[in-house]
Amino acid sequence: MVSAMTIADAKKKITSLENTMSYDDTISITSHGKEVFALIRWDTYESIQETLEILTDEQLTKDLAEGIKQVKENKLVDFDSFKAGLKCIQ
């Protein structure tokens, strides 16, 4: 959920926001009615960063697309079969 807060209010409330914000919350920090900052939880930020890293890595993007295709085609391997296949490699 996105909520708005002025810079002055954010300064007053910054120490209590940790306890009130959830993973999906964003606070739009405004100055003179204009959005100037977005405040999010650190775990949300890390998730966004990891997603961007995947989407900007060509090989990871191809691997992700292949995995999604395999799920849609129900071409999955159960963990025990996968693990057994690894033993054959050694």
PyMOL commands that place a pseudoatom at each C-alpha (Angstrom):
pseudoatom trace, name=CA, resn=MET, resi=1, chain=A, elem=C, hetatm=0, pos=[0.000, 0.000, 0.000]
pseudoatom trace, name=CA, resn=VAL, resi=2, chain=A, elem=C, hetatm=0, pos=[1.285, 3.482, -0.822]
pseudoatom trace, name=CA, resn=SER, resi=3, chain=A, elem=C, hetatm=0, pos=[0.702, 6.302, 1.601]
pseudoatom trace, name=CA, resn=ALA, resi=4, chain=A, elem=C, hetatm=0, pos=[1.911, 9.881, 1.449]
pseudoatom trace, name=CA, resn=MET, resi=5, chain=A, elem=C, hetatm=0, pos=[3.810, 11.833, 4.058]
pseudoatom trace, name=CA, resn=THR, resi=6, chain=A, elem=C, hetatm=0, pos=[5.509, 15.215, 3.995]
pseudoatom trace, name=CA, resn=ILE, resi=7, chain=A, elem=C, hetatm=0, pos=[9.203, 15.501, 4.696]
pseudoatom trace, name=CA, resn=ALA, resi=8, chain=A, elem=C, hetatm=0, pos=[8.401, 17.275, 7.970]
pseudoatom trace, name=CA, resn=ASP, resi=9, chain=A, elem=C, hetatm=0, pos=[6.107, 14.427, 9.094]
pseudoatom trace, name=CA, resn=ALA, resi=10, chain=A, elem=C, hetatm=0, pos=[8.658, 11.825, 8.018]
pseudoatom trace, name=CA, resn=LYS, resi=11, chain=A, elem=C, hetatm=0, pos=[11.326, 13.522, 10.132]
pseudoatom trace, name=CA, resn=LYS, resi=12, chain=A, elem=C, hetatm=0, pos=[9.035, 13.397, 13.162]
pseudoatom trace, name=CA, resn=LYS, resi=13, chain=A, elem=C, hetatm=0, pos=[7.943, 9.787, 12.659]
pseudoatom trace, name=CA, resn=ILE, resi=14, chain=A, elem=C, hetatm=0, pos=[11.039, 8.127, 11.169]
pseudoatom trace, name=CA, resn=THR, resi=15, chain=A, elem=C, hetatm=0, pos=[11.970, 6.201, 14.313]
pseudoatom trace, name=CA, resn=SER, resi=16, chain=A, elem=C, hetatm=0, pos=[8.501, 4.686, 14.698]
pseudoatom trace, name=CA, resn=LEU, resi=17, chain=A, elem=C, hetatm=0, pos=[7.973, 3.726, 11.046]
pseudoatom trace, name=CA, resn=GLU, resi=18, chain=A, elem=C, hetatm=0, pos=[9.962, 0.511, 11.438]
pseudoatom trace, name=CA, resn=ASN, resi=19, chain=A, elem=C, hetatm=0, pos=[7.219, -0.895, 13.648]
pseudoatom trace, name=CA, resn=THR, resi=20, chain=A, elem=C, hetatm=0, pos=[4.331, 0.176, 11.431]
pseudoatom trace, name=CA, resn=MET, resi=21, chain=A, elem=C, hetatm=0, pos=[5.462, -0.651, 7.900]
pseudoatom trace, name=CA, resn=SER, resi=22, chain=A, elem=C, hetatm=0, pos=[5.009, -4.072, 6.339]
pseudoatom trace, name=CA, resn=TYR, resi=23, chain=A, elem=C, hetatm=0, pos=[6.838, -5.646, 3.388]
pseudoatom trace, name=CA, resn=ASP, resi=24, chain=A, elem=C, hetatm=0, pos=[4.326, -4.252, 0.869]
pseudoatom trace, name=CA, resn=ASP, resi=25, chain=A, elem=C, hetatm=0, pos=[4.135, -0.724, 2.272]
pseudoatom trace, name=CA, resn=THR, resi=26, chain=A, elem=C, hetatm=0, pos=[5.643, 2.293, 0.558]
pseudoatom trace, name=CA, resn=ILE, resi=27, chain=A, elem=C, hetatm=0, pos=[5.584, 5.825, 1.871]
pseudoatom trace, name=CA, resn=SER, resi=28, chain=A, elem=C, hetatm=0, pos=[5.708, 8.571, -0.703]
pseudoatom trace, name=CA, resn=ILE, resi=29, chain=A, elem=C, hetatm=0, pos=[7.661, 11.418, 0.858]
pseudoatom trace, name=CA, resn=THR, resi=30, chain=A, elem=C, hetatm=0, pos=[6.533, 14.746, -0.536]
pseudoatom trace, name=CA, resn=SER, resi=31, chain=A, elem=C, hetatm=0, pos=[7.917, 18.258, -0.557]
pseudoatom trace, name=CA, resn=HIS, resi=32, chain=A, elem=C, hetatm=0, pos=[5.541, 21.058, -1.507]
pseudoatom trace, name=CA, resn=GLY, resi=33, chain=A, elem=C, hetatm=0, pos=[3.112, 18.443, -2.852]
pseudoatom trace, name=CA, resn=LYS, resi=34, chain=A, elem=C, hetatm=0, pos=[5.700, 16.804, -5.133]
pseudoatom trace, name=CA, resn=GLU, resi=35, chain=A, elem=C, hetatm=0, pos=[6.913, 13.236, -4.562]
pseudoatom trace, name=CA, resn=VAL, resi=36, chain=A, elem=C, hetatm=0, pos=[10.648, 13.333, -3.854]
pseudoatom trace, name=CA, resn=PHE, resi=37, chain=A, elem=C, hetatm=0, pos=[11.427, 10.028, -2.062]
pseudoatom trace, name=CA, resn=ALA, resi=38, chain=A, elem=C, hetatm=0, pos=[9.990, 6.560, -1.654]
pseudoatom trace, name=CA, resn=LEU, resi=39, chain=A, elem=C, hetatm=0, pos=[10.465, 4.917, 1.730]
pseudoatom trace, name=CA, resn=ILE, resi=40, chain=A, elem=C, hetatm=0, pos=[10.386, 1.099, 1.840]
pseudoatom trace, name=CA, resn=ARG, resi=41, chain=A, elem=C, hetatm=0, pos=[11.548, -1.610, 4.237]
pseudoatom trace, name=CA, resn=TRP, resi=42, chain=A, elem=C, hetatm=0, pos=[15.091, -2.901, 3.711]
pseudoatom trace, name=CA, resn=ASP, resi=43, chain=A, elem=C, hetatm=0, pos=[13.921, -6.446, 2.915]
pseudoatom trace, name=CA, resn=THR, resi=44, chain=A, elem=C, hetatm=0, pos=[11.673, -5.024, 0.192]
pseudoatom trace, name=CA, resn=TYR, resi=45, chain=A, elem=C, hetatm=0, pos=[14.620, -3.084, -1.217]
pseudoatom trace, name=CA, resn=GLU, resi=46, chain=A, elem=C, hetatm=0, pos=[16.811, -6.210, -1.257]
pseudoatom trace, name=CA, resn=SER, resi=47, chain=A, elem=C, hetatm=0, pos=[14.090, -8.143, -3.052]
pseudoatom trace, name=CA, resn=ILE, resi=48, chain=A, elem=C, hetatm=0, pos=[13.818, -5.439, -5.703]
pseudoatom trace, name=CA, resn=GLN, resi=49, chain=A, elem=C, hetatm=0, pos=[17.624, -5.397, -6.119]
pseudoatom trace, name=CA, resn=GLU, resi=50, chain=A, elem=C, hetatm=0, pos=[17.787, -9.177, -6.532]
pseudoatom trace, name=CA, resn=THR, resi=51, chain=A, elem=C, hetatm=0, pos=[14.991, -9.075, -9.110]
pseudoatom trace, name=CA, resn=LEU, resi=52, chain=A, elem=C, hetatm=0, pos=[16.791, -6.363, -11.066]
pseudoatom trace, name=CA, resn=GLU, resi=53, chain=A, elem=C, hetatm=0, pos=[20.025, -8.374, -10.980]
pseudoatom trace, name=CA, resn=ILE, resi=54, chain=A, elem=C, hetatm=0, pos=[18.235, -11.395, -12.435]
pseudoatom trace, name=CA, resn=LEU, resi=55, chain=A, elem=C, hetatm=0, pos=[16.439, -9.384, -15.103]
pseudoatom trace, name=CA, resn=THR, resi=56, chain=A, elem=C, hetatm=0, pos=[19.642, -7.662, -16.231]
pseudoatom trace, name=CA, resn=ASP, resi=57, chain=A, elem=C, hetatm=0, pos=[21.613, -10.911, -16.448]
pseudoatom trace, name=CA, resn=GLU, resi=58, chain=A, elem=C, hetatm=0, pos=[20.928, -12.467, -19.848]
pseudoatom trace, name=CA, resn=GLN, resi=59, chain=A, elem=C, hetatm=0, pos=[21.751, -16.042, -18.795]
pseudoatom trace, name=CA, resn=LEU, resi=60, chain=A, elem=C, hetatm=0, pos=[19.710, -15.860, -15.590]
pseudoatom trace, name=CA, resn=THR, resi=61, chain=A, elem=C, hetatm=0, pos=[16.754, -14.439, -17.541]
pseudoatom trace, name=CA, resn=LYS, resi=62, chain=A, elem=C, hetatm=0, pos=[16.993, -17.320, -20.041]
pseudoatom trace, name=CA, resn=ASP, resi=63, chain=A, elem=C, hetatm=0, pos=[17.224, -19.845, -17.193]
pseudoatom trace, name=CA, resn=LEU, resi=64, chain=A, elem=C, hetatm=0, pos=[14.200, -18.318, -15.491]
pseudoatom trace, name=CA, resn=ALA, resi=65, chain=A, elem=C, hetatm=0, pos=[12.187, -18.394, -18.720]
pseudoatom trace, name=CA, resn=GLU, resi=66, chain=A, elem=C, hetatm=0, pos=[13.170, -22.034, -19.250]
pseudoatom trace, name=CA, resn=GLY, resi=67, chain=A, elem=C, hetatm=0, pos=[12.108, -22.899, -15.701]
pseudoatom trace, name=CA, resn=ILE, resi=68, chain=A, elem=C, hetatm=0, pos=[8.737, -21.191, -16.149]
pseudoatom trace, name=CA, resn=LYS, resi=69, chain=A, elem=C, hetatm=0, pos=[8.256, -23.051, -19.434]
pseudoatom trace, name=CA, resn=GLN, resi=70, chain=A, elem=C, hetatm=0, pos=[9.038, -26.368, -17.722]
pseudoatom trace, name=CA, resn=VAL, resi=71, chain=A, elem=C, hetatm=0, pos=[6.515, -25.661, -14.973]
pseudoatom trace, name=CA, resn=LYS, resi=72, chain=A, elem=C, hetatm=0, pos=[3.808, -24.786, -17.530]
pseudoatom trace, name=CA, resn=GLU, resi=73, chain=A, elem=C, hetatm=0, pos=[4.565, -27.974, -19.459]
pseudoatom trace, name=CA, resn=ASN, resi=74, chain=A, elem=C, hetatm=0, pos=[4.594, -29.999, -16.216]
pseudoatom trace, name=CA, resn=LYS, resi=75, chain=A, elem=C, hetatm=0, pos=[8.153, -31.133, -16.947]
pseudoatom trace, name=CA, resn=LEU, resi=76, chain=A, elem=C, hetatm=0, pos=[9.275, -31.149, -13.348]
pseudoatom trace, name=CA, resn=VAL, resi=77, chain=A, elem=C, hetatm=0, pos=[11.627, -33.523, -11.582]
pseudoatom trace, name=CA, resn=ASP, resi=78, chain=A, elem=C, hetatm=0, pos=[10.915, -34.471, -7.994]
pseudoatom trace, name=CA, resn=PHE, resi=79, chain=A, elem=C, hetatm=0, pos=[13.706, -33.881, -5.498]
pseudoatom trace, name=CA, resn=ASP, resi=80, chain=A, elem=C, hetatm=0, pos=[14.463, -37.576, -4.877]
pseudoatom trace, name=CA, resn=SER, resi=81, chain=A, elem=C, hetatm=0, pos=[14.960, -38.205, -8.609]
pseudoatom trace, name=CA, resn=PHE, resi=82, chain=A, elem=C, hetatm=0, pos=[17.134, -35.119, -8.889]
pseudoatom trace, name=CA, resn=LYS, resi=83, chain=A, elem=C, hetatm=0, pos=[19.219, -36.215, -5.903]
pseudoatom trace, name=CA, resn=ALA, resi=84, chain=A, elem=C, hetatm=0, pos=[19.601, -39.718, -7.318]
pseudoatom trace, name=CA, resn=GLY, resi=85, chain=A, elem=C, hetatm=0, pos=[20.839, -38.226, -10.593]
pseudoatom trace, name=CA, resn=LEU, resi=86, chain=A, elem=C, hetatm=0, pos=[23.518, -36.318, -8.707]
pseudoatom trace, name=CA, resn=LYS, resi=87, chain=A, elem=C, hetatm=0, pos=[24.853, -39.524, -7.179]
pseudoatom trace, name=CA, resn=CYS, resi=88, chain=A, elem=C, hetatm=0, pos=[25.408, -40.912, -10.669]
pseudoatom trace, name=CA, resn=ILE, resi=89, chain=A, elem=C, hetatm=0, pos=[27.604, -37.945, -11.544]
pseudoatom trace, name=CA, resn=GLN, resi=90, chain=A, elem=C, hetatm=0, pos=[30.031, -38.585, -8.692]
for i in range(1, 90): cmd.bond("trace and resi %d" % i, "trace and resi %d" % (i + 1))
show_as sticks, trace
zoom trace
